[in-house]
Amino acid sequence: MTPTDDLSEWSDADATAAVGGAVGELQADGGTVATTEEIDAILDELERFDSMDLKGKDPDTLEQYFDVQDRLVDAIDAELNEDHIPDATHIWWNDEAEFHLYCAEHYRPIADEQWTGFSTVPDPQAVKEAARERLEAGALCEKCHSEALYGRRDELLEERGLA
């Protein structure tokens, strides 16, 4: 697994804001949308860590820092316009236990790199069925989603001088 593979495990944007409430406003479809004010508040909180040397900080401070980072990503994820992110069209198999859903643009360059064979599961057929069901249900391309999510995060951090 590469470090970017963890990006495919997105939360459902039910992050907790600094004041303890849920990030975002409830939409008609049950999802949430983060407001600009909520994202700005998270960025303000992140700015407080900018002048700190985190190397020597206690674990609680580091946990708070990473919590703010996570909440920012969750809020941005809730803000993303998924209409601009293409649906996945291919299943890329890393091994019997791990798959990713990609659009053709992201699938083709790595298609021959599939199947390490390192991980196994008791019921590989169930994993294959789950992959097909997610693809048929209209899942977004994981790489396109990650690019949009982390691209937006980088823009916001750069705007605040935090990049």
C-alpha positions as CSV (number, residue, x, y, z in Angstrom):
1,M,0.0,0.0,0.0
2,T,1.4,3.4,-0.9
3,P,0.9,6.5,1.3
4,T,-1.7,7.9,-1.2
5,D,-3.9,4.7,-0.9
6,D,-5.0,6.0,2.5
7,L,-6.7,8.9,0.7
8,S,-9.4,6.6,-0.5
9,E,-10.8,6.2,3.0
10,W,-12.8,9.3,3.2
11,S,-15.1,10.1,6.1
12,D,-18.8,10.9,5.7
13,A,-18.0,14.6,6.5
14,D,-19.5,14.4,10.0
15,A,-16.5,16.1,11.5
16,T,-16.7,18.0,14.7
17,A,-16.1,21.7,14.7
18,A,-14.0,23.5,17.3
19,V,-17.2,24.4,19.1
20,G,-18.2,20.8,19.3
21,G,-21.0,20.8,16.7
22,A,-21.2,19.0,13.4
23,V,-19.5,20.6,10.4
24,G,-21.9,21.6,7.7
25,E,-25.5,22.1,7.1
26,L,-27.8,19.1,6.4
27,Q,-28.8,18.7,2.8
28,A,-32.0,17.3,1.4
29,D,-30.2,14.1,0.5
30,G,-28.9,13.6,4.0
31,G,-25.3,14.8,3.3
32,T,-23.7,17.9,4.7
33,V,-22.2,21.0,3.1
34,A,-19.6,22.9,4.9
35,T,-20.0,26.6,5.0
36,T,-17.3,29.1,4.2
37,E,-17.5,30.3,7.8
38,E,-16.8,26.8,9.1
39,I,-13.9,26.3,6.8
40,D,-12.5,29.7,7.8
41,A,-12.9,28.9,11.5
42,I,-10.9,25.7,11.0
43,L,-8.2,27.6,9.1
44,D,-8.1,30.1,11.9
45,E,-7.6,27.3,14.3
46,L,-4.9,25.8,12.1
47,E,-3.1,29.2,12.0
48,R,-2.5,29.0,15.7
49,F,-0.3,26.0,15.1
50,D,1.7,27.7,12.3
51,S,4.2,29.5,14.6
52,M,4.7,26.4,16.8
53,D,7.6,24.1,16.6
54,L,5.7,20.8,16.7
55,K,8.8,18.7,17.0
56,G,9.0,19.0,20.8
57,K,5.3,19.2,21.5
58,D,3.5,16.9,23.8
59,P,1.2,14.2,22.3
60,D,-2.0,16.0,23.2
61,T,-0.8,19.1,21.2
62,L,0.1,16.9,18.2
63,E,-3.2,15.1,18.4
64,Q,-5.0,18.5,18.4
65,Y,-3.0,19.6,15.4
66,F,-3.8,16.5,13.4
67,D,-7.5,16.7,14.5
68,V,-7.7,20.2,13.0
69,Q,-6.1,18.9,9.8
70,D,-8.6,16.1,9.6
71,R,-11.5,18.4,10.2
72,L,-10.3,20.7,7.5
73,V,-10.2,17.8,5.0
74,D,-13.7,16.6,6.1
75,A,-15.1,20.1,5.7
76,I,-13.5,20.5,2.3
77,D,-14.9,17.1,1.3
78,A,-18.4,18.2,2.3
79,E,-17.9,21.4,0.2
80,L,-16.8,19.6,-3.0
81,N,-19.1,19.7,-6.0
82,E,-19.1,16.0,-6.9
83,D,-20.8,16.9,-10.2
84,H,-17.3,17.8,-11.5
85,I,-15.7,14.5,-10.4
86,P,-16.1,11.7,-12.9
87,D,-17.6,8.4,-12.0
88,A,-15.4,5.4,-11.8
89,T,-15.4,3.1,-14.8
90,H,-12.8,0.5,-13.8
91,I,-11.9,-1.7,-10.8
92,W,-8.2,-1.7,-10.1
93,W,-7.2,-4.8,-8.1
94,N,-4.2,-4.4,-5.8
95,D,-4.7,-8.0,-4.6
96,E,-7.5,-10.3,-3.6
97,A,-8.5,-8.1,-0.6
98,E,-8.0,-4.6,-1.9
99,F,-9.5,-2.7,-4.9
100,H,-9.9,0.9,-6.0
101,L,-12.4,2.4,-8.3
102,Y,-10.9,4.7,-11.0
103,C,-12.0,6.5,-14.2
104,A,-10.3,5.4,-17.4
105,E,-7.8,8.2,-17.3
106,H,-6.4,7.0,-14.0
107,Y,-6.9,3.3,-14.6
108,R,-5.1,2.9,-17.9
109,P,-1.6,4.0,-16.8
110,I,-1.6,1.5,-13.9
111,A,-3.7,-1.3,-15.4
112,D,-0.7,-3.7,-15.8
113,E,0.5,-3.0,-12.2
114,Q,-2.4,-4.9,-10.7
115,W,-2.4,-7.8,-8.4
116,T,0.4,-8.1,-5.9
117,G,-1.2,-11.2,-4.4
118,F,0.0,-10.4,-0.9
119,S,-3.3,-10.1,0.8
120,T,-6.0,-12.8,0.8
121,V,-9.5,-13.0,2.2
122,P,-11.7,-16.0,3.1
123,D,-14.3,-15.1,0.5
124,P,-12.7,-13.3,-2.5
125,Q,-16.0,-13.6,-4.5
126,A,-17.7,-11.5,-1.9
127,V,-15.0,-8.8,-2.4
128,K,-15.4,-9.0,-6.2
129,E,-19.2,-8.6,-5.8
130,A,-18.8,-5.6,-3.5
131,A,-16.4,-3.9,-6.0
132,R,-18.8,-4.5,-8.9
133,E,-21.8,-3.2,-6.8
134,R,-20.0,0.0,-5.8
135,L,-18.9,0.5,-9.5
136,E,-22.5,-0.1,-10.8
137,A,-23.9,2.3,-8.1
138,G,-22.0,5.2,-9.6
139,A,-19.0,5.6,-7.3
140,L,-16.7,8.5,-8.0
141,C,-13.2,7.9,-9.3
142,E,-11.1,7.7,-6.1
143,K,-8.0,9.5,-7.7
144,C,-10.1,12.3,-9.1
145,H,-11.8,12.8,-5.8
146,S,-8.4,12.8,-4.0
147,E,-7.0,15.3,-6.5
148,A,-10.0,17.6,-6.0
149,L,-10.0,17.3,-2.3
150,Y,-6.3,17.8,-1.6
151,G,-6.0,20.4,-4.4
152,R,-8.6,22.5,-2.7
153,R,-7.0,22.0,0.7
154,D,-3.6,23.1,-0.7
155,E,-5.3,26.2,-2.3
156,L,-6.8,27.2,1.0
157,L,-3.6,26.7,2.9
158,E,-1.7,28.7,0.4
159,E,-4.2,31.5,0.5
160,R,-3.6,31.7,4.3
161,G,0.2,31.3,4.0
162,L,0.1,28.0,5.7
163,A,1.4,25.9,2.8
